[in-house]
Amino acid sequence: MKIRVAMSEDQEPVATEALLPATEEESYMHSLLVVLGKTLFAGLPISGIVLGAVYLDQCPRQPLVPIYLMLLSIVVLLLLGLSCVPCGNGTDQQSALTRHLRAVTLLFLCAWFIAGSVWVYSIYPPDYESVGQPSFCHRTLFLFAFGVTTTLHVALALALLLALSILVGIFIFKAVLPYGGHGSRGGP
């Protein structure tokens, strides 16, 4: 990283970092880390597809739990795949089709997650012992679906809490600074 000296408005030297394009080695490492991260993240949805398929008829208490698990996993993999699609014409702008497909997929994912939460939590705790009974649900299938759904609820709650904390921090920061948060000179 190169440091260059620029002059501020009041003619005092200020050190700034030059924005240089990444070297080929840095770009390669970044790409490698992104691929590795996405591959590791894809393991959970693949597990959901496999468990849902293996135990498809093993939850008579709520037969939609394995379908919920499989379809949720497929949609997450689709979104992961859409994040790998190159950005159109090289301007770092996604094509309109990719944007619309991602938006529709996210809307579906939200609705499906709400429905799946109702299906999973409404049968808690199922009967794990009486195979063939209407109240039975396979332990591995149910606990995986329950764990994934609960983890997603916790992650969403933490994200909401973080966003609200940042928003409150911005309001406090603006209230404390003179001139509405625009520094000592004021302005728009």
C-alpha positions in Angstrom: 0.0 0.0 0.0 1.4 3.4 -0.9 1.0 6.5 1.2 0.9 9.8 -0.6 0.8 13.3 0.9 -2.1 15.6 -0.1 -2.9 19.1 1.0 -6.0 19.7 3.0 -8.2 22.8 2.5 -6.3 24.8 5.0 -3.0 23.9 3.3 -1.7 21.4 5.8 -0.2 18.1 4.6 -2.4 15.1 5.1 -1.2 11.5 4.5 -3.7 9.5 2.5 -3.7 6.0 1.1 -3.6 5.7 -2.6 -6.3 3.5 -4.0 -4.3 1.1 -6.1 -5.8 -1.8 -8.0 -5.1 -5.2 -6.3 -2.1 -7.1 -7.5 -2.7 -10.3 -9.4 -1.5 -12.3 -6.3 -4.0 -10.5 -4.0 -6.8 -11.0 -6.5 -6.0 -14.7 -6.7 -6.0 -15.1 -2.9 -9.2 -13.2 -2.6 -10.9 -15.4 -5.2 -9.5 -18.5 -3.6 -10.9 -17.5 -0.2 -14.3 -16.6 -1.6 -14.5 -20.0 -3.4 -13.4 -21.8 -0.2 -15.9 -20.0 1.9 -18.8 -20.6 -0.4 -17.9 -24.3 -0.7 -17.8 -24.7 3.1 -21.1 -22.8 3.4 -22.7 -25.1 0.8 -22.1 -28.1 3.0 -25.1 -27.3 5.3 -27.7 -26.9 2.5 -26.3 -30.1 0.8 -26.8 -31.9 4.2 -30.4 -30.5 4.3 -31.1 -31.9 0.9 -29.7 -35.3 1.7 -31.5 -35.6 5.1 -34.8 -34.4 3.6 -34.5 -37.0 0.8 -33.4 -39.9 3.0 -36.2 -39.3 5.6 -38.8 -38.1 3.1 -41.6 -40.4 4.5 -40.3 -40.5 8.1 -42.4 -37.7 9.6 -46.1 -38.5 9.4 -46.8 -36.0 12.1 -45.9 -33.2 9.7 -45.0 -34.6 6.3 -43.9 -31.1 5.0 -40.9 -31.0 7.3 -38.6 -32.9 4.9 -39.9 -31.0 1.9 -39.4 -27.7 3.8 -35.8 -28.8 4.5 -35.0 -29.8 1.0 -36.6 -26.8 -0.7 -35.0 -24.4 1.8 -31.6 -25.9 1.0 -32.1 -25.8 -2.7 -33.1 -22.1 -2.6 -30.1 -21.3 -0.5 -27.8 -23.1 -2.9 -29.5 -21.2 -5.8 -28.8 -17.9 -4.1 -25.2 -19.0 -3.4 -24.9 -19.8 -7.1 -26.4 -16.5 -8.1 -23.8 -14.8 -6.1 -21.2 -16.5 -8.3 -22.6 -15.2 -11.5 -20.3 -12.6 -13.1 -21.5 -9.1 -13.1 -22.8 -8.4 -16.6 -20.5 -6.4 -18.9 -17.7 -5.9 -16.4 -19.0 -2.7 -14.9 -19.7 -4.4 -11.5 -23.4 -4.0 -12.2 -25.6 -7.1 -12.2 -27.9 -7.8 -15.1 -31.5 -7.0 -14.6 -32.4 -10.6 -15.0 -30.0 -11.6 -12.2 -31.3 -8.8 -9.9 -35.0 -9.8 -10.5 -34.2 -13.5 -10.0 -32.4 -12.8 -6.8 -35.3 -10.6 -5.5 -37.9 -13.2 -6.3 -35.8 -16.0 -4.8 -35.3 -13.9 -1.6 -39.1 -13.2 -1.3 -39.8 -16.9 -1.8 -37.2 -17.8 0.8 -38.7 -15.5 3.4 -42.2 -16.9 2.8 -40.9 -20.5 2.8 -39.0 -19.9 6.0 -42.1 -18.6 7.8 -44.1 -21.6 6.6 -41.4 -24.0 7.7 -41.1 -22.4 11.1 -44.8 -23.0 11.6 -44.5 -26.6 10.5 -41.4 -27.4 12.6 -42.4 -25.6 15.8 -46.0 -26.7 15.8 -45.1 -30.4 16.3 -42.4 -29.8 19.0 -41.7 -32.3 20.5 -42.7 -35.1 18.2 -42.7 -38.8 19.1 -39.3 -40.2 18.2 -40.0 -43.8 19.3 -43.4 -45.0 17.8 -42.4 -45.7 14.2 -45.5 -45.9 12.0 -47.7 -43.9 14.4 -49.2 -40.6 13.2 -47.3 -38.7 16.0 -43.9 -40.0 14.8 -41.1 -37.9 13.3 -37.6 -39.3 12.8 -35.2 -37.8 15.4 -32.4 -36.9 13.0 -34.7 -35.2 10.5 -36.6 -33.2 13.1 -33.6 -32.1 15.1 -31.8 -31.0 12.0 -34.8 -29.0 10.8 -35.3 -27.6 14.3 -31.7 -26.7 14.6 -31.5 -25.0 11.2 -34.7 -23.1 11.7 -33.7 -21.9 15.2 -30.2 -20.9 14.1 -31.7 -18.9 11.3 -34.1 -17.2 13.8 -31.2 -16.3 16.1 -29.1 -15.0 13.1 -31.9 -12.8 11.9 -32.5 -11.5 15.5 -28.8 -10.7 15.9 -28.7 -9.0 12.5 -31.8 -6.9 13.4 -30.2 -6.0 16.8 -27.0 -5.0 15.1 -28.8 -2.9 12.5 -30.8 -1.1 15.2 -27.7 -0.5 17.3 -26.0 1.1 14.3 -29.0 3.2 13.6 -29.2 4.4 17.3 -25.5 5.0 17.2 -25.9 7.2 14.1 -28.7 9.2 15.7 -26.7 9.7 18.9 -23.6 10.7 16.9 -25.6 13.2 14.9 -27.2 14.6 18.1 -23.8 15.0 19.9 -21.9 16.7 17.1 -22.4 20.4 16.5 -24.2 21.5 13.3 -26.2 18.3 13.0 -23.2 16.0 12.5 -21.5 18.0 9.7 -18.4 19.0 11.7 -17.4 22.5 12.7 -18.3 24.2 9.4 -21.8 23.1 9.0 -23.2 22.6 5.5 -25.7 20.3 3.9 
